[in-house]
Amino acid sequence: MKPSVTLYLYSKSAHTSMIVTGFLMLENQDLITLEVSHRYNQAKKYPHPHIVETVVDGKTLVYDCWDLCNWMAADWDNEKRENLESTEVLMNDIDFYFKRSYSDDKNACLSESNRKKIYPLGFNFPVSIKNNPLYQNDFSTPDGCKNIIKKLFFRDKFVGNFTVDMFEAPANFVEQKDLKILFLPRLWNPFGKDVWNEEKKIEREYINSSRIEIVEKLKNAYPNNFIGGVDPTGFVNEAAKKHLVSRKFSNRFNYIELMKQCDICIGTMGLHESIGWKTGEYIAASRAIVNEKFRYEIPYSFEPGKNYLPFETPDQCVLAVSELMENPENVFLQKQANEIYYKTYLRPDKQILNTLEIAKIKINEPHFS
């Protein structure tokens, strides 16, 4: 008998798109029965909007896709308050809690019984599927209004347009002289309204300076192989102006196609020390990856050397890129490893199936292509 799943949506956050897509894929494969319940009027049940709640055969599973791991912070309307006690009460009614930005150290503030319910969710990126309820026309929430505007006027910013197959590509071997390196970062405004303390301002300044330095060093080291620069549609500081790329690169349709044509892709730390969405996209496209050291934990043996090369400074980034550029066979091996990881653990349907397995929810063995 197929598991019966009720999906509770508390917001239209793009952070949750991959989770909703995974459940819809399982429904399309006839592996579950699915009912979607919109609970936008109960949005503040959770301390932030990047949550999907499910009830599966009587068990409550929560998927937390927020960048940050801070059990004491609320993020509704930029409201910050201590709420550890209310989090404990909330967690008491949850059976399994899957956290994108997972940290044993940061989980330590919770009671032992609730800590045991928390599992790492892994990589996340905004991806959708036909008839995704997150992107149906709806003026009842701020996110819903934003989605309608994006759908009508900014097609390349509307997550609902970007389906699973658009990100996928097979691992391919490329000769050394033809290897392409990709890094097209955006910058973050250190003085934005969503910067609530000095620590977050300093973090954004670090992210910006590190990204600009990496762009500059890779341009100099590989002028014929590097494709990249700073996204001109976001925040731009004085240091970034000489590295701005054409707006055609900031078009998301163009960017995804370009990513699949490149071989070595660079990932850096995101806001709140998160693992950026770009890294998940690189894995989906079976690319070789040079990535800033992860601050959060990843499940299922995503291994340095095998799946990616880590770095902590811009100079180390360039060295890691050089190691791959000098060994095209290692680029191919890494691409193959990431293709396997994606098909086994990260494709939205597989990601959800793995969480159901952790929750000991029986499901018929699917036949994947």
Protein Blocks (a to p, Z undefined) as FASTA:
>chain_A
ZZddddddfbfcfklmmmmmmmmmmmmnopaccddddfkklmmmpmbfkbccddeehiac
dddfbfbdcfkbccehhiacdfklmmmmmmmmpfbdcdfbacfklmmmpcfklmmmpcce
bjcdddddehiaklgccfkbfklmmmmmmmmmmmmlmmklmcfklmgccdddddfklpcc
ddddddddfkbfklcbfklmmmmmmmmmmmmmmmmmmmmmmmmlpgcdddfklccdfklm
mmcccfklmpmklmmmmmmmpmbdcddddehhiacfklmmmmmnopacdddddfbdcehh
iaehjloccdfbfklmmmmmmmmmmmmmlmmmmmmmmmmmmmmmmomklmmmmmmmmnop
acdddddZZ
